[in-house]
Amino acid sequence: MTTTPPEPVRFLDKAGAGRIVDRLRIRRGLTWAEVAQAVGRAPVWTVAALLGKHPVPAEEAQAVGALLGLDDEVVEALQLQPTRTPDPETASDPTVYRFHEALDVYGAAIKALIHEEFGDGIMSAINFHLTVARRPDPDGDRVVVTFDGKFLPYQW
């Protein structure tokens, strides 16, 4: 009697799932805004989650799966808890690097102004919203990025 060995179990990580989602989104001609609308979330949250920085709730992961024709392994990986560590490759991307540069130049000023306005504390990156918009300008369109985080006072 011969038995067929079981198929090996494959596990996909969040980064791999994110690459699959992005490629299938492009192949289907969908914008991130259209994917976000199908999920019922803000575009920035949706992109961050689908690229691996947030766990995607089951119902929303299944909605993305249906929209893009994802297999169960990808839908499962989208739901995993992420590891939120800096990615040196992403940090060297010119678009991302400019944010590092802007914070290097203006970070101390932003900190001083937050403390002057609110007192001793920080802006939350957990209770947080972010928007990206275009603003027409005669010298060339402007990128408007708004960080909207809850103020968290230090408590001793």
C-alpha positions in Angstrom: 0.0 0.0 0.0 1.4 3.3 -1.0 0.5 6.6 0.6 0.9 10.0 -0.8 2.9 12.3 1.4 1.0 15.3 2.6 1.6 18.5 0.7 3.9 20.7 2.6 2.3 23.5 4.6 3.2 26.9 3.2 3.0 30.1 5.2 3.1 33.5 3.6 4.4 36.5 5.5 2.7 39.9 5.4 5.4 41.4 3.1 4.8 38.7 0.6 1.0 39.1 0.8 1.5 42.9 0.3 3.5 42.3 -2.9 0.8 40.0 -4.2 -2.0 42.4 -3.4 -0.2 45.3 -5.1 0.6 43.3 -8.2 -3.0 42.0 -8.5 -4.4 45.5 -7.9 -2.3 46.8 -10.8 -3.2 43.9 -13.1 -6.9 44.6 -12.4 -6.4 48.3 -13.1 -7.6 49.3 -9.6 -6.4 52.4 -7.7 -5.7 52.3 -4.0 -8.7 54.5 -3.5 -10.9 51.9 -5.2 -9.5 49.2 -3.0 -10.0 51.3 0.1 -13.6 52.0 -0.9 -14.2 48.2 -1.3 -12.8 47.6 2.1 -14.6 50.6 3.7 -11.5 52.2 5.1 -9.5 55.4 4.5 -7.0 55.1 1.7 -3.9 55.7 3.8 -4.9 53.0 6.4 -5.8 50.6 3.6 -2.5 50.9 1.8 -0.5 50.7 5.0 -2.5 47.6 6.1 -2.3 45.8 2.8 1.4 46.5 2.5 1.9 44.9 5.9 1.9 47.5 8.6 -1.5 46.8 10.2 -3.5 43.6 10.8 -6.5 43.5 8.5 -9.7 42.4 10.2 -11.1 39.1 8.8 -14.1 40.7 7.1 -12.0 43.3 5.4 -9.3 40.8 4.4 -12.0 38.7 2.8 -13.4 41.7 0.9 -9.9 42.4 -0.5 -9.6 38.7 -1.3 -12.9 38.7 -3.3 -12.0 42.0 -5.0 -8.6 40.8 -6.2 -9.2 37.0 -6.4 -6.7 36.2 -3.6 -6.2 32.7 -2.3 -6.8 31.8 1.3 -3.1 31.9 2.2 -2.9 35.6 1.2 -6.1 36.5 3.0 -4.7 34.7 6.1 -1.4 36.6 5.9 -3.2 39.9 5.7 -4.7 39.2 9.1 -1.5 38.6 10.9 -0.1 41.0 13.5 2.7 43.0 11.9 6.2 43.6 13.1 6.6 47.3 12.8 10.3 47.8 12.4 12.1 50.2 10.1 13.0 48.8 6.7 16.4 50.2 5.5 15.4 49.6 1.9 12.3 51.7 2.2 14.1 54.4 4.1 16.5 54.9 1.2 13.6 55.3 -1.3 13.7 59.0 -2.5 10.1 59.7 -1.5 10.5 58.3 2.0 14.0 59.8 2.4 12.5 63.3 1.9 10.3 62.7 4.9 13.4 61.8 6.9 15.1 64.9 5.6 12.1 67.1 6.4 12.0 65.7 10.0 15.8 66.2 10.3 15.4 69.8 9.3 12.1 70.6 11.0 11.8 67.9 13.8 13.2 70.1 16.6 10.9 73.0 15.5 7.9 70.7 15.4 8.7 69.4 18.8 9.2 72.9 20.3 5.9 74.1 18.8 3.9 71.0 20.0 5.3 71.6 23.6 4.6 75.3 23.5 1.0 74.7 22.3 0.1 71.5 24.3 2.7 71.1 27.1 4.9 68.1 27.9 3.8 65.2 25.8 3.8 63.6 22.3 1.6 63.1 19.3 0.2 59.6 19.1 1.0 57.5 16.1 -1.5 54.9 17.3 -4.6 57.2 17.7 -3.7 58.8 14.4 -5.0 59.8 11.0 -3.0 60.8 7.9 -4.2 62.3 4.6 -2.4 62.9 1.4 -3.8 65.4 -1.0 -2.8 67.5 -4.1 -3.0 71.2 -4.1 -2.7 73.1 -7.4 -0.1 75.8 -7.5 1.1 77.9 -10.4 4.7 76.8 -9.7 3.7 73.1 -9.8 1.3 71.1 -7.8 1.9 70.7 -4.1 1.8 67.5 -2.0 -0.1 68.1 1.2 0.5 65.5 3.9 -1.4 66.0 7.2 -0.5 64.1 10.3 -3.4 64.2 12.8 -2.5 62.5 16.0 -4.1 62.6 19.5 -1.9 64.6 22.0 -0.7 62.3 24.8 0.5 64.2 27.8 3.4 62.7 29.8 2.0 61.5 33.2 4.4 60.9 36.0 
